[in-house]
Amino acid sequence: MKTVKFTPDPHQIPQLSDIEEARLARLSDEEIDYSDIEELDDEFWQNAEIVSPDLTQPITLRDS
């Protein structure tokens, strides 16, 4: 099997079509293939940090 590397652009999130979204919604947890995702061990969680995105927007105030 050939490995394909892909780095998604977080500024251009692909949208699911209605058909793709419906197909995913019908999947049960048992039907989802997690085999390519490494299991997270205790060492990972010991070093994990909660990172919240900055959702504030800059504004400009002008005094006239």
Secondary structure in CASP SS format (residue, H / E / C, confidence):
PFRMAT SS
TARGET T0000
AUTHOR 0000-0000-0000
METHOD secondary structure of the structure
MODEL  1
M C 1.00
K C 1.00
T C 1.00
V C 1.00
K C 1.00
F C 1.00
T C 1.00
P C 1.00
D C 1.00
P C 1.00
H C 1.00
Q C 1.00
I C 1.00
P C 1.00
Q C 1.00
L C 1.00
S C 1.00
D H 1.00
I H 1.00
E H 1.00
E H 1.00
A H 1.00
R H 1.00
L H 1.00
A H 1.00
R H 1.00
L C 1.00
S C 1.00
D H 1.00
E H 1.00
E H 1.00
I C 1.00
D C 1.00
Y C 1.00
S C 1.00
D C 1.00
I C 1.00
E C 1.00
E C 1.00
L C 1.00
D C 1.00
D H 1.00
E H 1.00
F H 1.00
W H 1.00
Q H 1.00
N H 1.00
A C 1.00
E C 1.00
I C 1.00
V C 1.00
S C 1.00
P C 1.00
D C 1.00
L C 1.00
T C 1.00
Q C 1.00
P C 1.00
I C 1.00
T C 1.00
L C 1.00
R C 1.00
D C 1.00
S C 1.00
END
